[in-house]
Amino acid sequence: MTSITHRPSRTARPAVRRRPSSHNPLVAPVLLFAAAMTAAAGYVGYVLWPRWPDAPVEAHASTLPIVVADAAFNIEPAAIRAPLQRRPGTQERVDLEYMWPSLVPPDPTAKPTLDTLTANDRLFVSIESATDALPLAERVWSIYPRYLAEHVSDGPTGLTVRSFRDDTPYAGEDLVFDVNAPEHFFARCSREGVTNSGTCLLERRVGRADLTFRFPRDWLADWRGVAAGIDKLLARLHPDH
């Protein structure tokens, strides 16, 4: 006989019904918020990421628009002494140099020699943000008198000289001014210098920017020409003045 082995059938499992997926209303806002945060983080990273400063402009380029303490100036790159300052935009300080009496920038390609370093043919100008110090006109009447000696002497024709006392922070310096119009010419001059008889500082303020003009004391012999040259240069640097 042929035996047939009967294998028991496996018990069929009931089919499991899957519930239709329901849409979560919070997914879209969460994804939108995450995207916004990612974009914001990317922008902040771009702004704060360190960058190399703009390359300085060549000295022979045209004038640069430079803003110091909200005052706008037009400056020839060749007149700017520090190459890193030869760039447009806002700066805290700019140092300039001009030939005298032509008021043209020096040749940037010329190599300095002992003669050029000791020559009295340069007018130096510094433009920087005004400090908390009083403007020159207020210092003349409220600060300087307490440090001055009693003696008054005549300087070059039209100028008056008042010396500072030796026990003051301004020892070794004089005030040299036009007594009839001190606002037009008023300089603080040292009596001794490295390469000449001394150095004079004449200040002007434009807005909240201080301009200091530095020149040899020997130039006081033609102080009217110096005052006219400074006015001319200032009008060129800051046409709205």
C-alpha positions in Angstrom: 0.0 0.0 0.0 1.1 3.4 -0.7 1.1 5.5 2.4 0.5 9.0 2.0 1.8 11.2 4.8 -0.6 14.0 5.6 1.1 17.2 6.6 -1.0 19.4 8.8 -1.8 22.7 7.2 -0.4 25.9 8.7 -2.8 28.0 10.4 -3.4 31.1 8.3 -2.8 34.4 10.0 -5.5 37.0 9.7 -4.5 39.9 7.4 -3.5 43.0 9.3 -5.1 46.1 8.0 -2.9 49.2 8.0 -4.5 52.4 9.1 -4.2 55.1 6.6 -1.5 57.6 7.6 -2.9 60.7 9.0 -1.3 64.2 8.2 0.4 65.9 11.2 -0.5 69.6 11.0 2.7 70.5 13.0 5.2 69.1 10.5 5.1 72.0 8.0 5.5 74.8 10.5 8.4 72.9 12.2 10.1 72.4 8.8 9.6 76.1 7.9 11.0 77.2 11.3 14.0 75.0 10.8 14.7 76.3 7.4 14.4 79.9 8.6 16.8 79.2 11.5 19.3 77.6 9.0 19.2 80.6 6.7 19.6 83.0 9.7 22.6 81.0 11.0 24.1 81.1 7.5 23.7 84.8 7.2 25.2 85.5 10.6 28.1 83.2 9.8 28.7 85.0 6.5 28.7 88.4 8.3 31.0 87.4 11.1 33.3 85.2 9.1 36.8 86.9 9.2 37.9 88.4 5.8 41.0 89.9 4.6 40.7 93.7 4.2 40.3 95.2 0.7 43.6 95.6 -1.1 45.1 99.1 -0.9 44.6 101.3 -3.9 47.6 102.1 -6.1 49.2 105.4 -5.2 48.7 106.8 -8.7 45.0 106.3 -8.7 42.5 109.2 -8.6 41.1 110.7 -5.4 39.5 108.4 -2.8 36.3 109.2 -0.9 37.3 108.7 2.7 35.0 109.3 5.7 36.5 110.2 9.1 34.1 110.8 12.0 31.2 111.3 9.6 33.1 114.0 7.6 33.8 113.2 4.0 37.1 113.9 2.4 38.6 113.6 -1.2 42.2 112.4 -0.8 44.8 111.6 -3.4 46.2 108.1 -2.7 49.8 109.3 -3.3 49.4 111.7 -0.4 48.5 108.9 2.0 51.6 107.9 3.9 50.5 104.4 5.1 49.6 102.0 2.2 47.0 100.3 4.3 45.1 103.6 4.6 44.9 103.9 0.7 41.3 102.6 0.5 37.9 104.3 0.2 35.3 104.1 3.0 35.3 104.9 6.7 38.5 105.1 8.6 39.5 106.2 12.1 42.6 108.1 11.0 44.4 109.1 7.8 48.0 110.5 7.6 48.9 112.6 4.7 52.0 114.3 3.2 52.3 117.2 0.7 55.1 119.0 -0.9 55.4 122.7 0.0 54.5 125.1 -1.5 53.0 123.2 -4.5 50.7 121.2 -2.2 51.1 118.2 -4.5 51.6 114.7 -3.1 55.2 113.5 -3.1 56.4 111.1 -5.8 55.5 107.6 -4.5 58.3 106.0 -6.5 61.0 108.2 -5.2 63.3 106.6 -2.7 63.9 108.6 0.5 67.4 110.0 1.0 69.0 111.9 3.9 68.4 115.2 2.0 64.7 114.5 1.5 64.3 113.4 5.1 65.9 116.6 6.5 64.4 119.0 3.9 61.8 121.6 5.2 59.5 121.1 2.1 56.8 118.9 3.5 53.4 119.7 5.0 52.1 116.8 7.1 48.4 116.4 7.8 46.6 114.0 10.2 42.9 113.5 10.1 41.3 111.6 12.9 38.1 111.3 15.0 37.8 114.2 17.5 38.6 113.1 21.0 36.9 114.5 24.1 39.3 117.4 24.1 37.8 120.8 23.7 37.9 122.5 20.3 40.9 124.8 19.7 38.9 128.0 20.2 37.7 126.8 23.6 41.2 125.6 24.6 42.6 129.0 23.7 40.5 130.8 26.3 39.9 128.1 29.0 42.9 125.8 29.1 46.0 127.3 27.7 46.1 130.6 29.8 46.7 128.7 33.0 49.9 127.3 31.6 51.3 130.4 30.0 54.1 132.6 31.2 53.4 136.3 31.7 55.9 137.5 29.1 54.6 138.3 25.7 56.9 138.8 22.7 56.6 139.7 19.1 57.1 137.1 16.5 57.3 137.5 12.7 55.5 140.5 11.5 51.9 140.4 12.6 52.3 137.5 15.1 52.4 137.3 18.9 54.3 134.7 20.9 53.3 133.5 24.3 55.6 130.9 26.0 54.4 128.0 28.2 56.0 127.8 31.6 58.6 125.1 32.2 56.5 123.5 35.0 53.7 122.6 32.6 52.9 119.8 30.2 53.7 122.2 27.4 57.3 123.1 28.5 59.5 124.0 25.6 56.6 125.2 23.5 55.1 128.5 22.4 51.8 129.7 21.3 52.1 131.7 18.1 49.0 133.5 16.8 47.6 136.5 14.9 46.3 138.6 17.8 43.8 140.3 15.5 42.4 137.0 14.1 43.5 134.0 16.3 40.9 131.8 14.7 42.6 132.2 11.4 46.2 131.5 12.5 46.9 129.9 15.9 49.7 127.4 16.2 51.6 125.6 19.0 55.3 125.4 18.2 58.2 123.7 19.8 61.4 125.7 20.2 63.7 122.9 19.2 63.4 120.2 16.5 65.5 117.3 15.2 66.1 118.9 11.7 65.1 122.5 12.2 64.3 125.2 14.7 61.1 123.5 15.8 57.8 122.2 14.6 54.4 123.9 14.6 51.0 122.3 14.9 48.0 124.1 13.5 44.6 122.5 14.1 41.2 122.7 12.3 38.0 120.9 13.1 35.6 119.7 10.4 32.4 118.3 11.9 33.7 115.7 14.4 37.0 115.2 12.7 40.2 116.9 13.8 42.8 118.0 11.2 46.4 118.7 12.5 48.8 120.4 10.1 52.4 120.0 11.0 55.2 122.2 9.5 58.6 123.5 10.3 58.7 126.6 12.6 60.9 128.3 10.0 57.8 128.7 7.9 56.5 131.3 10.3 58.5 133.9 8.4 55.8 133.5 5.7 52.9 132.6 8.0 50.3 134.3 5.8 51.4 132.1 3.0 51.2 129.1 5.3 47.6 130.1 6.4 46.6 130.6 2.8 48.1 127.2 1.7 46.3 125.4 4.5 43.0 127.0 3.6 43.5 126.0 0.0 44.4 122.4 0.9 41.5 122.1 3.3 39.1 123.3 0.6 40.4 120.6 -1.7 40.2 117.9 0.9 36.8 118.9 2.1 35.0 120.9 -0.6 31.9 121.5 1.6 34.0 123.2 4.3 
